[in-house]
Amino acid sequence: MPSSPSKLSRRTLFAGAGTAGALAAAVSVLPAIQAVPEAAALPRPKPEKGGGYVLSEHVKQYYKTTRV
């Protein structure tokens, strides 16, 4: 046996492998995240005479998902 015992145990090995796997998964997902366009982030002004409903792309997508 060596004079100084190794501090690498099975628990340490699996913890390191798990951490490396989690980091690899996180890095592989990051490029898929897309930035929100600036035009969509700006709030629209309130209408002066009521009627604030706008048929936006988000609403159109919702209507498509509710079709039977």
DSSP file (Angstrom, degrees, kcal/mol; ACC not computed):
  #  RESIDUE AA STRUCTURE BP1 BP2  ACC     N-H-->O    O-->H-N    N-H-->O    O-->H-N    TCO  KAPPA ALPHA  PHI   PSI    X-CA   Y-CA   Z-CA
    1    1 A M              0   0    0      0, 0.0     0, 0.0     0, 0.0     0, 0.0   0.000 360.0 360.0 360.0 144.5    0.0    0.0    0.0
    2    2 A P        -     0   0    0      0, 0.0     4,-0.0     0, 0.0     0, 0.0  -0.295 360.0-118.9 -66.9 158.3    1.2    3.5   -0.7
    3    3 A S  S    S+     0   0    0      1,-0.2     0, 0.0     2,-0.0     0, 0.0   0.846 103.0  46.7 -69.7 -33.7    2.3    5.6    2.3
    4    4 A S  S    S-     0   0    0      0, 0.0    -1,-0.2     0, 0.0     2,-0.0  -0.943  89.7-130.4-111.4 119.5   -0.5    8.3    1.7
    5    5 A P        -     0   0    0      0, 0.0     2,-0.2     0, 0.0    -2,-0.0  -0.351  27.5-107.6 -67.0 145.2   -4.0    6.9    1.1
    6    6 A S        -     0   0    0      1,-0.1     0, 0.0     2,-0.1     0, 0.0  -0.500  15.0-149.1 -73.3 138.1   -5.8    8.3   -2.0
    7    7 A K        +     0   0    0     -2,-0.2     2,-1.0     2,-0.1    -1,-0.1   0.409  69.0 107.2 -87.7   2.4   -8.6   10.7   -1.2
    8    8 A L        +     0   0    0      4,-0.1     2,-0.2     3,-0.1    -2,-0.1  -0.725  49.2 172.0 -84.7 104.1  -10.5    9.6   -4.3
    9    9 A S     >  -     0   0    0     -2,-1.0     4,-2.4     1,-0.1     5,-0.2  -0.556  48.5-102.5-104.5 173.1  -13.3    7.4   -3.0
   10   10 A R  H  > S+     0   0    0      1,-0.2     4,-2.5     2,-0.2     5,-0.2   0.891 122.7  52.7 -62.0 -40.0  -16.2    6.0   -5.0
   11   11 A R  H  > S+     0   0    0      2,-0.2     4,-2.2     1,-0.2    -1,-0.2   0.911 110.4  46.8 -63.5 -43.6  -18.5    8.7   -3.6
   12   12 A T  H  > S+     0   0    0      2,-0.2     4,-2.3     1,-0.2    -2,-0.2   0.891 111.5  52.1 -65.5 -39.9  -16.2   11.4   -4.8
   13   13 A L  H  X S+     0   0    0     -4,-2.4     4,-2.2     2,-0.2    -2,-0.2   0.934 112.4  43.9 -62.8 -47.5  -15.8    9.8   -8.2
   14   14 A F  H  X S+     0   0    0     -4,-2.5     4,-2.4     2,-0.2    -1,-0.2   0.858 112.2  53.2 -68.5 -34.5  -19.6    9.6   -8.7
   15   15 A A  H  X S+     0   0    0     -4,-2.2     4,-2.1    -5,-0.2    -1,-0.2   0.912 111.2  46.5 -65.4 -41.3  -20.2   13.1   -7.4
   16   16 A G  H  X S+     0   0    0     -4,-2.3     4,-2.4     2,-0.2    -2,-0.2   0.895 112.7  49.3 -66.5 -40.4  -17.6   14.5   -9.9
   17   17 A A  H  X S+     0   0    0     -4,-2.2     4,-2.2     2,-0.2    -2,-0.2   0.892 111.5  49.7 -66.3 -38.9  -19.1   12.5  -12.8
   18   18 A G  H  X S+     0   0    0     -4,-2.4     4,-2.3     2,-0.2    -2,-0.2   0.901 111.5  48.5 -65.7 -41.2  -22.6   13.7  -11.9
   19   19 A T  H  X S+     0   0    0     -4,-2.1     4,-2.4     2,-0.2    -2,-0.2   0.916 111.5  49.4 -64.9 -43.4  -21.4   17.3  -11.8
   20   20 A A  H  X S+     0   0    0     -4,-2.4     4,-2.2     1,-0.2    -2,-0.2   0.892 111.5  49.7 -63.5 -39.2  -19.6   17.0  -15.1
   21   21 A G  H  X S+     0   0    0     -4,-2.2     4,-2.2     2,-0.2    -1,-0.2   0.895 110.4  49.6 -65.8 -40.9  -22.7   15.4  -16.7
   22   22 A A  H  X S+     0   0    0     -4,-2.3     4,-2.2     2,-0.2    -2,-0.2   0.904 111.8  48.6 -65.4 -41.0  -25.0   18.2  -15.4
   23   23 A L  H  X S+     0   0    0     -4,-2.4     4,-2.4     2,-0.2    -2,-0.2   0.899 110.4  51.1 -65.0 -40.4  -22.6   20.9  -16.7
   24   24 A A  H  X S+     0   0    0     -4,-2.2     4,-1.8     1,-0.2    -2,-0.2   0.899 110.9  48.7 -64.2 -40.0  -22.4   19.2  -20.1
   25   25 A A  H  X S+     0   0    0     -4,-2.2     4,-1.1     2,-0.2    -2,-0.2   0.907 111.8  49.1 -66.0 -41.4  -26.2   19.0  -20.3
   26   26 A A  H  X S+     0   0    0     -4,-2.2     4,-1.5     1,-0.2     3,-0.3   0.898 111.0  49.4 -65.7 -40.4  -26.5   22.7  -19.3
   27   27 A V  H  < S+     0   0    0     -4,-2.4    -1,-0.2     1,-0.2    -2,-0.2   0.858 107.9  54.0 -68.2 -34.7  -24.0   23.8  -21.9
   28   28 A S  H  < S+     0   0    0     -4,-1.8    -1,-0.2     1,-0.2     4,-0.2   0.774 111.0  46.4 -71.3 -24.5  -25.7   21.8  -24.6
   29   29 A V  H >X S+     0   0    0     -4,-1.1     3,-1.4    -3,-0.3     4,-0.5   0.781  94.8  76.7 -86.2 -29.1  -29.0   23.6  -23.9
   30   30 A L  G >< S+     0   0    0     -4,-1.5     3,-1.5     1,-0.3    -2,-0.2   0.857  88.3  54.8 -56.2 -43.7  -27.7   27.1  -23.7
   31   31 A P  G 34 S+     0   0    0      0, 0.0    -1,-0.3     0, 0.0    -2,-0.1   0.767 100.2  63.4 -63.9 -20.8  -27.2   27.8  -27.5
   32   32 A A  G <4 S+     0   0    0     -3,-1.4     2,-0.3    -4,-0.2    -2,-0.2   0.665  79.2 100.1 -75.9 -16.0  -30.9   26.8  -28.0
   33   33 A I    <<  -     0   0    0     -3,-1.5     2,-0.3    -4,-0.5    -3,-0.0  -0.567  62.7-156.4 -73.7 128.2  -32.1   29.8  -25.9
   34   34 A Q        -     0   0    0     -2,-0.3     2,-0.2     1,-0.0    -2,-0.1  -0.817  15.7-114.1-109.2 147.6  -33.2   32.6  -28.2
   35   35 A A        -     0   0    0     -2,-0.3     3,-0.0     1,-0.1    -1,-0.0  -0.487  32.0-112.4 -76.7 147.4  -33.4   36.3  -27.3
   36   36 A V        -     0   0    0     -2,-0.2    -1,-0.1     1,-0.1     5,-0.1  -0.648  37.2-109.5 -78.4 131.5  -36.8   38.0  -27.2
   37   37 A P     >  -     0   0    0      0, 0.0     4,-0.9     0, 0.0     3,-0.4  -0.311  20.1-129.1 -60.6 145.1  -37.2   40.5  -30.0
   38   38 A E  H  > S+     0   0    0      1,-0.2     4,-1.0     2,-0.2     3,-0.4   0.830 103.5  62.3 -67.6 -32.2  -37.2   44.1  -28.7
   39   39 A A  H  4 S+     0   0    0      1,-0.2     3,-0.4     2,-0.2    -1,-0.2   0.870 103.6  48.9 -63.3 -36.6  -40.4   45.0  -30.5
   40   40 A A  H  4 S+     0   0    0     -3,-0.4    -1,-0.2     1,-0.2    -2,-0.2   0.753 105.2  59.6 -74.0 -23.2  -42.4   42.5  -28.6
   41   41 A A  H  < S+     0   0    0     -4,-0.9    -1,-0.2    -3,-0.4    -2,-0.2   0.733  85.0  90.6 -79.0 -22.2  -41.0   43.7  -25.3
   42   42 A L  S  < S-     0   0    0     -4,-1.0     2,-0.1    -3,-0.4     0, 0.0  -0.597  79.7-125.5 -78.4 130.0  -42.4   47.2  -25.7
   43   43 A P        -     0   0    0      0, 0.0    -2,-0.1     0, 0.0    -1,-0.1  -0.462  22.3-121.6 -73.6 146.2  -45.8   47.8  -24.2
   44   44 A R        -     0   0    0     -2,-0.1     2,-0.1     1,-0.1     0, 0.0  -0.572  31.4-102.3 -83.7 149.7  -48.5   49.2  -26.5
   45   45 A P        -     0   0    0      0, 0.0    -1,-0.1     0, 0.0     3,-0.1  -0.398  42.5-100.6 -69.3 150.7  -50.2   52.5  -25.5
   46   46 A K        -     0   0    0      1,-0.1     2,-0.1    -2,-0.1     6,-0.0  -0.448  41.0-107.0 -70.2 141.7  -53.7   52.1  -24.1
   47   47 A P    >   -     0   0    0      0, 0.0     3,-0.6     0, 0.0    -1,-0.1  -0.406  18.6-138.4 -69.0 147.8  -56.5   52.9  -26.5
   48   48 A E  T 3  S+     0   0    0      1,-0.2     3,-0.1    -2,-0.1     2,-0.1   0.850  97.2  34.5 -76.4 -34.4  -58.3   56.2  -26.0
   49   49 A K  T 3  S-     0   0    0      1,-0.4    -1,-0.2     2,-0.1    -3,-0.0  -0.360 114.8 -98.1-119.9  53.0  -61.8   54.9  -26.6
   50   50 A G  S <  S+     0   0    0     -3,-0.6    -1,-0.4     1,-0.1    -2,-0.1  -0.033  80.8 107.2  66.8-172.6  -61.8   51.4  -25.2
   51   51 A G        +     0   0    0      1,-0.1    -2,-0.1    -3,-0.1    -3,-0.1   0.997  30.0 166.9  67.2  67.9  -61.3   48.2  -27.3
   52   52 A G        +     0   0    0     -5,-0.1     2,-0.3     2,-0.0    -1,-0.1   0.323  31.3 124.8 -94.6   8.0  -57.8   47.1  -26.5
   53   53 A Y        -     0   0    0      2,-0.0     2,-0.4     3,-0.0     0, 0.0  -0.512  35.8-177.5 -74.0 132.1  -58.1   43.7  -28.1
   54   54 A V        -     0   0    0     -2,-0.3     2,-1.7     2,-0.0     5,-0.1  -0.998  29.0-133.8-130.7 129.8  -55.5   42.9  -30.7
   55   55 A L        +     0   0    0     -2,-0.4     2,-0.1     4,-0.1    -2,-0.0  -0.631  43.7 174.9 -81.5  86.9  -55.3   39.7  -32.7
   56   56 A S     >  -     0   0    0     -2,-1.7     4,-2.4     1,-0.1     5,-0.2  -0.310  48.0-100.4 -89.3 173.4  -51.6   39.0  -32.1
   57   57 A E  H  > S+     0   0    0      1,-0.2     4,-2.3     2,-0.2     5,-0.2   0.860 123.6  56.1 -61.7 -35.7  -49.5   36.0  -33.2
   58   58 A H  H  > S+     0   0    0      2,-0.2     4,-1.9     1,-0.2    -1,-0.2   0.918 108.9  45.6 -62.9 -43.7  -49.8   34.7  -29.7
   59   59 A V  H  > S+     0   0    0      2,-0.2     4,-2.4     1,-0.2    -2,-0.2   0.899 111.4  52.5 -67.6 -41.2  -53.6   34.8  -29.8
   60   60 A K  H  X S+     0   0    0     -4,-2.4     4,-1.9     1,-0.2    -2,-0.2   0.902 108.8  50.6 -60.8 -41.0  -53.6   33.2  -33.2
   61   61 A Q  H  X S+     0   0    0     -4,-2.3     4,-1.6     2,-0.2    -1,-0.2   0.891 109.1  51.7 -63.9 -39.5  -51.4   30.3  -32.0
   62   62 A Y  H  X S+     0   0    0     -4,-1.9     4,-1.1     1,-0.2     3,-0.2   0.933 108.2  50.7 -62.5 -45.8  -53.8   29.8  -29.0
   63   63 A Y  H  < S+     0   0    0     -4,-2.4     4,-0.5     1,-0.2     3,-0.4   0.863 107.5  54.4 -60.9 -35.9  -56.8   29.6  -31.3
   64   64 A K  H >< S+     0   0    0     -4,-1.9     3,-0.7     1,-0.2    -1,-0.2   0.868 107.0  50.9 -64.8 -35.9  -55.0   27.0  -33.5
   65   65 A T  H 3< S+     0   0    0     -4,-1.6    -1,-0.2    -3,-0.2    -2,-0.2   0.707 105.6  56.5 -75.8 -19.4  -54.3   24.8  -30.4
   66   66 A T  T 3< S+     0   0    0     -4,-1.1    -1,-0.2    -3,-0.4    -2,-0.2   0.524  79.7 111.6 -92.1  -4.2  -58.0   24.9  -29.4
   67   67 A R    <         0   0    0     -3,-0.7    -3,-0.0    -4,-0.5    -4,-0.0  -0.422 360.0 360.0 -68.9 143.0  -59.4   23.5  -32.6
   68   68 A V              0   0    0     -2,-0.1    -1,-0.1     0, 0.0    -3,-0.0   0.431 360.0 360.0 -92.7 360.0  -60.9   20.1  -32.4
